[in-house]
Amino acid sequence: MSQLRLYDYAASGNCYKVRLLLANLGRAYERVPLDIFDGGTLTDEYAAKNPSRQVPLLELPDGRALPESVAILVYLAEGSELWPFDPFDRAQVLRWLAYEQSDVLPVTGGLRFRLVTGRLEPGDPAALRRREAGEEVLSLLEAHLARQPFFAAGRYTVADIAMYGYVHVAHEAGYDMPAYPGIQRWLERVAAQSGYMNDLEPYPPNASEKAGRSIYG
């Protein structure tokens, strides 16, 4: 193997974040698409690379494999302007990377996934609880972005890439995004970055509950 290899799924926000970073960096890589709802990650061969059987997975030219989107973002951004040199700025980036996974993902991408695949209806109590929590999360992001153009270090970093992966589809989870003008302007600033692209695909029919074979309920 002579270049990076990315095992991914086109409709996954976590995978899209890695593809966006690679595009921003102008890095060449081999893309290995896996159908995560048709058993693509359930093989013994894939489990040997990533026992959690999830995507994305970055395989290095020397054969080492790195799972988890946040770890991949940090690894790829090392040495670039997207990963700050100053220790405090790096810590701020890590703060937002952690918050994206713990708080932002469940109420944006997580809710989107459950709604568009029929796992939840918009009026279900579980969907309403997620949306209420999401409104608090989006209000926090809105307040932060009212004070500065990007999430950390005063410039575009992997913190913005991670956030963008899920915030830009929040409208698909039923949120009234025009109510968050600071977030809207930030989305535009991210889309104006060099190398920007958006190839996130909709979930296909086999992503519906019980329609395919996967680790996802």
Residue, then its C-alpha position, 0 to 999 in steps of 0.5 A: m500500500s503506497q498511500l492512505r486508505l480510508y474505509d468509510y460510508a458515504a452517508s456518515g457524518n463521521c466519515y464525511k468529516v475525514r473526507l472534508l479534512l483530506a480535501n482541505l489538506g489536498r491529501a491523496y488517499e484511496r477510498v474504500p466504501l463499505d455498506i455498513f447496513d449490508g454487513g460491510t463491517l461484519t467480516d472477520e477481515y474488517a474486525a481484525k482492523n477495527p474490532s468495534r466494526q465501525v467506520p471511519l477507519l484510516e489505514l496507513p501506508d505501513g499497514r497500521a490502522l486508526p479508528e475513531s473520527v476524532a483520532i483520525l482528524v488529529y492525526l491527519a491535521e498534525g503539522s498543519e495550520l488546522w492543528p494549532f501549535d500553541p498548547f492552549d489553542r490545541a486544548q480548545v480544539l480538543r474541547w470542541l472535538a469532545y463536545e461535538q461527539s458527546d453533545v452535538l452528534p446525538v442531537t443533530g446527526g443522531l436525530r437525523f439518522r433516526l428520523v430519515t430511516g424511520r426509527l423515530e417519528p418527529g412527534d415521538p417522545a424520544a425525538l422531542r427530547r433529543r430536539e429539546a436538548g439540541e436546541e440548548v446545544l445550538s443556542l450554546l454554539e450560537a452564543h460562542l460564534a457570536r463572539q468569534p468567527f471560528f470555534a478555536a484559535g481564532r481561525y479555521t481548525v479541525a474543531d470547525i471540521a468536526m462541528y460542520g460534519y453534523v451541524h450542517v445537516a441539523h435542518e434535516a433533524g427538524y431544527d429551525m436553522p434561520a433562528y441561529p444566524g451566527i451558525q449560518r454565517w459560520l457555515e458559510r465561512v467553512a464552505a468558503q475554505s480552500g478545498y471545501m467539498n460536500d459529498l455527504e449522501p442521503y441514507p439509502p433504503n437499506a439503512s431503515e430499521k431491520a432492512g439490512r445487516s449491521i451493528y446499528g439497531 
